[in-house]
Amino acid sequence: MVAYPNNETGIQALVQRLLEVVPELVVLEATGKLHLDVATAIAKTEIKVAVINPRQVRDFARAAGKLAKTDALWIRDGFSDGTKMDI
């Protein structure tokens, strides 16, 4: 996992890295207003970006039987691949 500071330099470094790896989708956790500059910068590159509500992620994980409390576990355990739950 790599961390970038949430400032102009960090956001530029993140966007540059994303342009190198060309992800299909970038998923960001809604964090008040802190995610807005990052989401905007990514969207300007035409890389798809989704901002998700952390409560909904927890609810999704709980419904899928995943009771992990850490972001790394949520990511690893399937939410990051963008799949949906079959009902």
CYANA upper distance limits for C-alpha pairs under 8 A (distance plus 0.5 A):
  4 TYR  CA     10 GLY  CA      5.49
  4 TYR  CA     11 ILE  CA      7.48
  4 TYR  CA     13 ALA  CA      7.91
  4 TYR  CA     14 LEU  CA      7.05
  5 PRO  CA      9 THR  CA      8.10
  5 PRO  CA     10 GLY  CA      5.18
  5 PRO  CA     11 ILE  CA      7.62
  6 ASN  CA     10 GLY  CA      6.25
  6 ASN  CA     11 ILE  CA      6.69
  6 ASN  CA     34 LEU  CA      8.20
  6 ASN  CA     38 VAL  CA      8.17
  7 ASN  CA     11 ILE  CA      6.45
  8 GLU  CA     12 GLN  CA      6.60
  9 THR  CA     13 ALA  CA      6.71
 10 GLY  CA     14 LEU  CA      6.64
 11 ILE  CA     15 VAL  CA      6.62
 11 ILE  CA     37 ASP  CA      8.41
 11 ILE  CA     38 VAL  CA      6.55
 11 ILE  CA     41 ALA  CA      7.91
 12 GLN  CA     16 GLN  CA      6.59
 12 GLN  CA     41 ALA  CA      8.49
 13 ALA  CA     17 ARG  CA      6.74
 14 LEU  CA     18 LEU  CA      6.68
 15 VAL  CA     19 LEU  CA      6.66
 15 VAL  CA     41 ALA  CA      7.57
 15 VAL  CA     42 ILE  CA      6.59
 16 GLN  CA     20 GLU  CA      6.94
 17 ARG  CA     21 VAL  CA      6.96
 18 LEU  CA     22 VAL  CA      6.06
 18 LEU  CA     23 PRO  CA      7.15
 19 LEU  CA     45 THR  CA      8.36
 22 VAL  CA     47 ILE  CA      7.93
 23 PRO  CA     47 ILE  CA      7.74
 24 GLU  CA     47 ILE  CA      7.61
 24 GLU  CA     48 LYS  CA      7.23
 25 LEU  CA     47 ILE  CA      7.18
 25 LEU  CA     48 LYS  CA      5.42
 25 LEU  CA     49 VAL  CA      6.15
 25 LEU  CA     50 ALA  CA      7.85
 26 VAL  CA     47 ILE  CA      8.00
 26 VAL  CA     48 LYS  CA      6.75
 26 VAL  CA     49 VAL  CA      5.18
 26 VAL  CA     50 ALA  CA      6.75
 27 VAL  CA     49 VAL  CA      6.34
 27 VAL  CA     50 ALA  CA      5.34
 27 VAL  CA     51 VAL  CA      6.40
 27 VAL  CA     52 ILE  CA      7.52
 27 VAL  CA     80 SER  CA      7.76
 28 LEU  CA     35 HIS  CA      7.69
 28 LEU  CA     39 ALA  CA      8.04
 28 LEU  CA     49 VAL  CA      7.92
 28 LEU  CA     50 ALA  CA      6.63
 28 LEU  CA     51 VAL  CA      5.25
 28 LEU  CA     52 ILE  CA      6.63
 29 GLU  CA     35 HIS  CA      7.83
 29 GLU  CA     51 VAL  CA      6.12
 29 GLU  CA     52 ILE  CA      5.53
 29 GLU  CA     53 ASN  CA      6.61
 29 GLU  CA     54 PRO  CA      6.55
 30 ALA  CA     34 LEU  CA      8.27
 30 ALA  CA     35 HIS  CA      6.56
 30 ALA  CA     51 VAL  CA      6.15
 30 ALA  CA     52 ILE  CA      6.05
 30 ALA  CA     53 ASN  CA      5.89
 30 ALA  CA     54 PRO  CA      7.24
 31 THR  CA     35 HIS  CA      6.25
 34 LEU  CA     38 VAL  CA      8.45
 35 HIS  CA     39 ALA  CA      6.51
 36 LEU  CA     40 THR  CA      6.50
 37 ASP  CA     41 ALA  CA      6.60
 38 VAL  CA     42 ILE  CA      6.70
 39 ALA  CA     43 ALA  CA      6.53
 39 ALA  CA     49 VAL  CA      7.10
 39 ALA  CA     50 ALA  CA      8.43
 39 ALA  CA     51 VAL  CA      8.06
 40 THR  CA     44 LYS  CA      6.75
 41 ALA  CA     45 THR  CA      7.52
 42 ILE  CA     46 GLU  CA      7.64
 42 ILE  CA     47 ILE  CA      6.69
 42 ILE  CA     48 LYS  CA      8.18
 42 ILE  CA     49 VAL  CA      7.31
 43 ALA  CA     47 ILE  CA      6.29
 43 ALA  CA     48 LYS  CA      6.88
 43 ALA  CA     49 VAL  CA      6.73
 52 ILE  CA     56 GLN  CA      7.95
 52 ILE  CA     57 VAL  CA      7.93
 53 ASN  CA     57 VAL  CA      7.05
 54 PRO  CA     58 ARG  CA      6.81
 55 ARG  CA     59 ASP  CA      6.67
 56 GLN  CA     60 PHE  CA      6.46
 57 VAL  CA     61 ALA  CA      6.58
 57 VAL  CA     74 TRP  CA      8.41
 57 VAL  CA     79 PHE  CA      8.13
 58 ARG  CA     62 ARG  CA      6.50
 58 ARG  CA     67 LEU  CA      8.44
 59 ASP  CA     63 ALA  CA      6.58
 60 PHE  CA     64 ALA  CA      6.70
 61 ALA  CA     65 GLY  CA      6.76
 61 ALA  CA     66 LYS  CA      5.33
 61 ALA  CA     67 LEU  CA      6.89
 61 ALA  CA     68 ALA  CA      8.20
 61 ALA  CA     74 TRP  CA      7.67
 61 ALA  CA     79 PHE  CA      8.22
 62 ARG  CA     66 LYS  CA      5.69
 62 ARG  CA     67 LEU  CA      6.00
 64 ALA  CA     85 MET  CA      7.97
 66 LYS  CA     77 ASP  CA      8.16
 68 ALA  CA     73 LEU  CA      6.41
 68 ALA  CA     74 TRP  CA      6.94
 69 LYS  CA     73 LEU  CA      7.77
 69 LYS  CA     74 TRP  CA      8.13
 70 THR  CA     74 TRP  CA      6.88
 71 ASP  CA     75 ILE  CA      6.59
 72 ALA  CA     76 ARG  CA      6.54
 73 LEU  CA     77 ASP  CA      6.26
 74 TRP  CA     78 GLY  CA      7.36
 74 TRP  CA     79 PHE  CA      6.75
 74 TRP  CA     80 SER  CA      8.17
 75 ILE  CA     79 PHE  CA      6.07
 75 ILE  CA     80 SER  CA      5.47
 76 ARG  CA     80 SER  CA      7.54
 78 GLY  CA     82 GLY  CA      8.10
 78 GLY  CA     83 THR  CA      7.79
 79 PHE  CA     83 THR  CA      7.18
